[in-house]
Amino acid sequence: MDKLLDIFKTIKDDFCSLTTYKLRGESLEIITPFSTLNNKFVSVFIKQIKDKYVISDAGWTDLNYYDINISEESNDIIERIFTYYQQSFGISTTSDKAGTLHYYKTCSNPRDIPANVFDLANFVVGAVNSLGIQYKDEKEEKERETFRTDANTFLKVNYKDNVKLRKSLDDFQNIKFNALITKNSDIFLVSYVTGSNPYYFANDLRKTIVNFEISEKSKYRSFIREKISIINDQADGYHPVKLNSMLDLLNEKVTKEPIKWSEKERILEIVR
């Protein structure tokens, strides 16, 4: 029995010794012993605001500071997983001026801080790990990642700091566009459509149509100058005859006729 208690003490001491901290302005960063599947230790940030303590992830999850290769086509699955973890650990959300999503908990009693740190760290581990799970088939993953990388590179080369990738309008944080381009006070929403077969291609079309429709309800709708869809006409799933009705519906939701990837220079004529 004594030996077992000694083992327990050793494990407990080792576990606690992994926890460290950094001072970051008015916030305290707690580097927890919790780690993601790619061996990144999770940090939780504590800040006192008036009579409350705010325990947050400082936006690191949304900004992908944990360096996860995100499967964007699985957004619907990932959103359900995030919602499950949020409800399980009582996590709230807010966004900053840059539109970055912050996950947090609050408490008034300092004695409740360790429990909230535990909850938030567990949430981040579960949520971040879910981002990297491959939910689709390998061919679809490769098709989507290649097109997304090519399209992202094209936009970054031409619009540099004016383009933000995988961003949402901050009043609809669960709806992410592949890119948001800003020019003065004008916003250009950009969505990619691709797929390794007609099924996946049609799913992408549906998601794009819904996202553009929801953007009409945003408080920023008067600043949205163009809603642009980029169609990967080189994808195996691109069959315009089979997808004709959905492509027509998409055409109703965008401000310019959908742009084929083979004619991507048209983007430069629209966003300028």
C-alpha positions as CSV (number, residue, x, y, z in Angstrom):
1,M,0.0,0.0,0.0
2,D,2.8,2.4,0.9
3,K,4.5,1.8,-2.4
4,L,1.3,2.5,-4.3
5,L,0.9,5.8,-2.4
6,D,4.5,6.7,-3.3
7,I,3.8,6.0,-6.9
8,F,0.7,8.2,-6.7
9,K,2.8,11.1,-5.1
10,T,5.4,10.8,-7.8
11,I,2.8,11.0,-10.6
12,K,1.1,13.9,-8.8
13,D,4.4,15.8,-8.4
14,D,5.4,15.2,-12.0
15,F,2.0,16.3,-13.3
16,C,2.0,19.5,-11.3
17,S,5.6,20.3,-12.2
18,L,4.7,20.5,-15.9
19,T,2.5,23.6,-15.2
20,T,4.3,26.9,-15.6
21,Y,3.4,30.5,-16.3
22,K,4.3,33.7,-18.2
23,L,3.3,37.3,-17.4
24,R,1.7,38.9,-20.5
25,G,0.8,42.5,-19.6
26,E,-2.2,42.4,-17.4
27,S,-2.8,38.7,-18.1
28,L,-1.3,35.6,-16.6
29,E,-0.6,32.8,-19.1
30,I,-0.8,29.4,-17.5
31,I,1.0,26.8,-19.6
32,T,-0.9,23.6,-18.6
33,P,0.3,20.0,-18.8
34,F,-2.6,19.3,-21.2
35,S,-1.3,18.7,-24.8
36,T,-2.9,18.3,-28.2
37,L,-2.3,15.3,-30.4
38,N,0.5,17.1,-32.2
39,N,2.3,17.6,-28.8
40,K,1.5,21.3,-28.3
41,F,0.9,22.3,-24.6
42,V,-2.3,24.2,-24.1
43,S,-2.2,27.7,-22.6
44,V,-4.9,29.4,-20.6
45,F,-5.0,33.1,-19.9
46,I,-6.3,34.7,-16.7
47,K,-7.2,38.4,-16.4
48,Q,-9.0,40.2,-13.7
49,I,-11.7,42.6,-14.9
50,K,-13.4,44.6,-12.1
51,D,-14.7,42.0,-9.6
52,K,-14.4,39.0,-12.0
53,Y,-11.7,36.7,-13.3
54,V,-11.8,35.9,-17.0
55,I,-10.2,32.6,-18.0
56,S,-9.8,32.4,-21.8
57,D,-7.8,30.9,-24.7
58,A,-6.9,34.4,-25.9
59,G,-8.1,33.5,-29.4
60,W,-5.4,30.9,-29.9
61,T,-7.9,28.2,-30.9
62,D,-9.5,30.3,-33.6
63,L,-6.1,31.6,-34.8
64,N,-4.8,28.0,-35.0
65,Y,-1.8,28.7,-32.8
66,Y,-1.7,25.0,-32.1
67,D,-0.7,24.4,-35.8
68,I,-3.4,21.9,-36.7
69,N,-3.9,21.0,-40.4
70,I,-7.6,21.9,-40.5
71,S,-10.1,19.9,-42.6
72,E,-12.3,22.8,-43.7
73,E,-14.8,20.6,-45.6
74,S,-15.7,19.0,-42.3
75,N,-16.9,22.3,-40.9
76,D,-20.4,20.9,-40.2
77,I,-19.0,18.0,-38.1
78,I,-16.4,20.2,-36.4
79,E,-19.1,22.8,-35.4
80,R,-21.2,20.0,-33.8
81,I,-18.1,18.8,-31.9
82,F,-17.3,22.3,-30.7
83,T,-20.9,22.9,-29.6
84,Y,-20.8,19.6,-27.6
85,Y,-17.5,20.5,-25.8
86,Q,-18.8,24.0,-25.1
87,Q,-21.9,22.7,-23.5
88,S,-20.1,20.0,-21.6
89,F,-17.6,22.5,-20.1
90,G,-19.8,25.6,-19.9
91,I,-17.7,27.6,-22.3
92,S,-18.8,31.0,-23.6
93,T,-17.6,32.9,-26.7
94,T,-16.9,36.5,-27.7
95,S,-15.0,38.1,-30.5
96,D,-12.5,41.0,-30.5
97,K,-12.2,43.9,-32.9
98,A,-10.2,41.8,-35.4
99,G,-13.0,39.3,-35.5
100,T,-11.0,36.6,-33.6
101,L,-13.2,34.2,-31.6
102,H,-12.3,33.9,-27.9
103,Y,-13.5,31.0,-25.7
104,Y,-13.7,31.8,-22.0
105,K,-15.2,31.2,-18.5
106,T,-15.6,33.6,-15.7
107,C,-15.8,33.4,-11.9
108,S,-15.8,35.8,-8.9
109,N,-14.1,33.6,-6.4
110,P,-10.3,33.0,-6.9
111,R,-10.8,29.5,-5.5
112,D,-12.9,28.6,-8.5
113,I,-10.1,29.6,-11.0
114,P,-8.3,26.1,-11.0
115,A,-11.6,24.3,-11.9
116,N,-12.2,26.8,-14.7
117,V,-8.6,26.4,-16.0
118,F,-9.2,22.6,-16.0
119,D,-12.5,23.0,-17.9
120,L,-11.1,25.4,-20.5
121,A,-7.9,23.4,-21.0
122,N,-10.0,20.2,-21.5
123,F,-12.2,22.1,-24.0
124,V,-9.2,23.3,-26.0
125,V,-7.6,19.9,-26.2
126,G,-10.9,18.3,-27.4
127,A,-11.8,21.0,-29.8
128,V,-8.3,21.4,-31.3
129,N,-7.8,17.7,-31.7
130,S,-11.2,17.5,-33.6
131,L,-9.9,20.1,-36.1
132,G,-7.2,17.7,-37.4
133,I,-9.3,14.5,-37.7
134,Q,-9.7,13.4,-41.3
135,Y,-13.4,13.0,-41.7
136,K,-13.4,12.6,-45.5
137,D,-11.8,10.2,-48.0
138,E,-8.2,10.7,-48.9
139,K,-8.9,11.7,-52.5
140,E,-11.3,14.4,-51.4
141,E,-8.8,15.7,-48.8
142,K,-6.1,16.0,-51.4
143,E,-8.4,17.7,-54.0
144,R,-9.6,20.2,-51.5
145,E,-6.3,21.0,-49.9
146,T,-4.6,21.5,-53.3
147,F,-7.3,23.9,-54.5
148,R,-7.5,25.8,-51.2
149,T,-3.7,26.3,-51.2
150,D,-3.6,27.5,-54.8
151,A,-6.5,29.9,-54.3
152,N,-5.2,31.2,-51.0
153,T,-1.8,31.8,-52.6
154,F,-3.3,33.7,-55.5
155,L,-5.3,36.0,-53.2
156,K,-2.3,36.5,-50.8
157,V,0.0,37.4,-53.7
158,N,-2.4,39.9,-55.1
159,Y,-4.0,41.4,-52.0
160,K,-1.4,40.8,-49.3
161,D,-2.5,42.1,-45.9
162,N,-5.9,43.1,-47.3
163,V,-7.0,39.5,-47.3
164,K,-7.8,37.3,-44.3
165,L,-8.2,33.6,-44.8
166,R,-10.9,31.4,-43.2
167,K,-12.6,34.3,-41.5
168,S,-16.2,35.1,-40.4
169,L,-18.3,38.2,-40.1
170,D,-18.1,38.7,-36.3
171,D,-21.9,38.7,-35.9
172,F,-22.1,35.3,-37.5
173,Q,-19.0,33.5,-36.0
174,N,-20.1,30.0,-37.0
175,I,-20.2,31.0,-40.7
176,K,-16.6,31.1,-42.1
177,F,-15.7,32.3,-45.6
178,N,-12.6,31.1,-47.4
179,A,-11.4,34.7,-47.6
180,L,-12.4,38.2,-46.6
181,I,-10.8,41.0,-48.6
182,T,-11.1,44.6,-47.3
183,K,-10.6,47.7,-49.3
184,N,-11.1,50.9,-47.3
185,S,-14.5,50.2,-45.8
186,D,-15.6,47.7,-48.5
187,I,-15.8,44.0,-47.7
188,F,-15.4,41.3,-50.4
189,L,-16.6,37.9,-49.3
190,V,-14.9,35.0,-51.1
191,S,-16.0,31.3,-51.1
192,Y,-14.4,28.4,-52.9
193,V,-16.3,25.5,-54.5
194,T,-14.6,22.2,-55.3
195,G,-15.0,18.5,-54.9
196,S,-13.5,15.2,-56.0
197,N,-16.9,13.9,-57.1
198,P,-20.3,15.4,-57.8
199,Y,-21.6,14.6,-54.3
200,Y,-18.8,16.6,-52.6
201,F,-19.0,19.4,-55.2
202,A,-22.8,19.7,-54.6
203,N,-22.2,19.9,-50.9
204,D,-19.8,22.7,-51.3
205,L,-22.3,24.5,-53.5
206,R,-25.0,24.2,-50.9
207,K,-22.7,25.5,-48.1
208,T,-21.7,28.5,-50.3
209,I,-25.3,29.3,-51.2
210,V,-26.3,29.2,-47.5
211,N,-23.4,31.3,-46.3
212,F,-24.0,34.0,-48.8
213,E,-27.7,34.1,-48.0
214,I,-26.9,34.4,-44.3
215,S,-24.5,37.3,-45.0
216,E,-27.5,39.3,-46.1
217,K,-28.6,39.4,-42.5
218,S,-25.3,40.6,-41.2
219,K,-25.0,44.1,-39.6
220,Y,-22.2,44.6,-42.1
221,R,-24.3,44.0,-45.2
222,S,-24.1,47.6,-46.2
223,F,-20.3,47.3,-46.3
224,I,-20.3,44.1,-48.4
225,R,-19.4,45.2,-51.9
226,E,-19.1,41.9,-53.6
227,K,-20.0,38.2,-52.9
228,I,-17.6,36.1,-55.0
229,S,-17.5,32.4,-55.5
230,I,-14.5,30.7,-57.1
231,I,-15.5,27.5,-58.9
232,N,-12.8,24.8,-59.4
233,D,-13.7,23.9,-63.0
234,Q,-10.7,21.6,-63.0
235,A,-12.0,19.3,-60.2
236,D,-13.1,15.8,-61.0
237,G,-16.5,16.6,-59.4
238,Y,-17.2,19.5,-61.7
239,H,-20.1,18.5,-64.0
240,P,-22.0,21.7,-64.8
241,V,-24.8,19.8,-66.6
242,K,-25.6,17.7,-63.5
243,L,-25.2,20.7,-61.2
244,N,-27.0,23.2,-63.4
245,S,-29.9,24.0,-61.1
246,M,-27.6,24.5,-58.1
247,L,-25.2,26.7,-60.1
248,D,-28.2,28.8,-61.2
249,L,-29.2,29.2,-57.5
250,L,-25.6,30.2,-56.6
251,N,-25.7,32.8,-59.4
252,E,-28.6,34.4,-57.6
253,K,-26.8,34.7,-54.3
254,V,-23.5,36.2,-55.6
255,T,-23.0,39.8,-56.9
256,K,-21.0,38.6,-59.9
257,E,-21.3,35.5,-62.0
258,P,-19.3,32.7,-60.4
259,I,-15.7,32.8,-61.4
260,K,-14.1,29.6,-62.9
261,W,-10.6,28.9,-61.5
262,S,-9.4,28.7,-65.1
263,E,-10.4,32.3,-65.5
264,K,-9.2,33.5,-62.0
265,E,-7.8,36.8,-63.4
266,R,-11.4,38.0,-63.4
267,I,-11.0,38.4,-59.7
268,L,-8.5,41.1,-60.2
269,E,-11.0,43.1,-62.3
270,I,-13.7,42.8,-59.6
271,V,-11.6,43.3,-56.4
272,R,-9.6,46.5,-57.0
